[in-house]
């Protein structure tokens, strides 16, 4: 259970991502969230596209706020959306290759979570 300071911080955080200030004070049933950021696997391949739904999740303000920080919102992505992922222009793979001099970027072994043999 959150104290008054945490509740006020949650209200502020929810307002900053587009939710009503009274949202935190009302009981929320299960809800459906929409991806505003694509989910990638460790190889950098898209696993879940922007716009796909995640259904039957808790509608509590603290849960929705945690998910909003990773690009899941209660409304579908659109041109008028003000979230950071809908506002930033997406880069095509060809544009990313040009930025790196024609080479594809790969994640470092430490980020992938496995050990590689160095010769």
C-alpha positions in Angstrom: 0.0 0.0 0.0 1.4 3.4 -1.0 1.6 6.3 1.4 0.5 9.8 0.7 3.9 10.8 -0.8 3.9 7.8 -3.1 0.3 8.4 -4.1 1.0 12.0 -5.0 4.1 11.0 -7.0 2.0 8.4 -8.8 -0.6 11.0 -9.6 2.1 13.3 -11.0 3.7 10.5 -13.0 0.3 9.3 -14.4 -0.6 12.9 -15.4 2.8 13.3 -17.2 2.0 10.3 -19.4 -1.6 11.4 -20.2 -3.8 9.9 -17.5 -6.5 11.7 -15.5 -5.5 12.9 -12.0 -8.5 11.1 -10.5 -7.5 7.8 -12.0 -5.4 6.7 -9.0 -8.4 7.2 -6.6 -10.8 4.9 -8.4 -10.9 1.1 -8.4 -9.8 -0.2 -11.8 -10.8 -3.5 -13.3 -8.8 -5.6 -15.7 -7.7 -3.7 -18.8 -6.1 -4.1 -22.2 -2.8 -2.4 -22.9 -1.5 -1.5 -26.4 2.2 -1.6 -27.4 3.6 1.7 -28.4 7.1 0.3 -28.5 8.0 -2.9 -30.4 9.3 -5.8 -28.3 12.7 -7.1 -29.4 14.5 -10.4 -28.6 18.2 -10.6 -27.8 19.1 -10.7 -31.5 17.3 -7.4 -32.1 14.5 -9.0 -34.1 10.9 -7.7 -33.5 8.9 -10.2 -31.5 5.8 -8.2 -30.9 4.8 -5.3 -33.3 3.6 -1.8 -32.3 -0.1 -1.9 -31.8 -0.5 -5.4 -30.6 -2.5 -5.9 -27.4 -1.8 -7.3 -24.0 -5.1 -8.3 -22.6 -6.6 -9.0 -19.1 -3.9 -7.2 -17.1 -4.5 -5.4 -13.8 -5.8 -1.9 -14.2 -4.3 -0.6 -11.0 -2.5 2.8 -11.3 0.8 1.5 -10.1 0.8 -1.4 -12.6 -0.3 0.8 -15.5 2.3 3.3 -14.6 5.1 0.7 -14.6 3.9 -0.6 -18.0 3.7 3.0 -19.4 7.4 3.4 -18.7 8.1 0.5 -21.1 5.7 1.6 -23.8 2.4 -0.1 -22.9 -0.7 2.2 -22.7 -4.5 1.8 -22.4 -5.0 3.5 -25.8 -3.8 2.3 -29.2 -0.9 4.1 -30.9 -1.8 6.9 -33.3 -0.5 10.0 -35.0 -1.9 12.1 -32.2 -0.4 10.1 -29.4 2.0 12.1 -27.2 4.1 9.2 -25.8 7.8 9.3 -26.5 7.7 6.2 -28.7 5.0 7.6 -31.0 6.7 11.0 -31.2 10.1 9.8 -32.2 10.5 9.0 -35.9 11.2 5.3 -36.4 14.4 4.5 -38.3 14.4 2.0 -41.1 17.1 -0.7 -41.1 18.7 0.8 -44.2 19.1 4.2 -42.4 20.7 2.4 -39.4 23.2 0.7 -41.7 24.2 4.0 -43.3 24.8 5.5 -39.9 27.2 2.6 -39.0 29.0 2.6 -42.3 27.1 -0.4 -43.8 27.7 -2.6 -40.8 24.9 -3.9 -38.7 25.1 -3.2 -35.0 25.0 -6.1 -32.7 24.6 -6.3 -29.0 27.6 -6.8 -26.8 28.0 -10.3 -25.3 27.5 -9.0 -21.8 24.1 -7.6 -22.8 23.1 -10.9 -24.5 23.7 -12.8 -21.3 26.1 -15.5 -22.7 29.8 -16.0 -22.9 31.6 -15.9 -26.2 35.0 -17.4 -26.9 37.7 -14.9 -27.7 40.5 -16.1 -30.0 
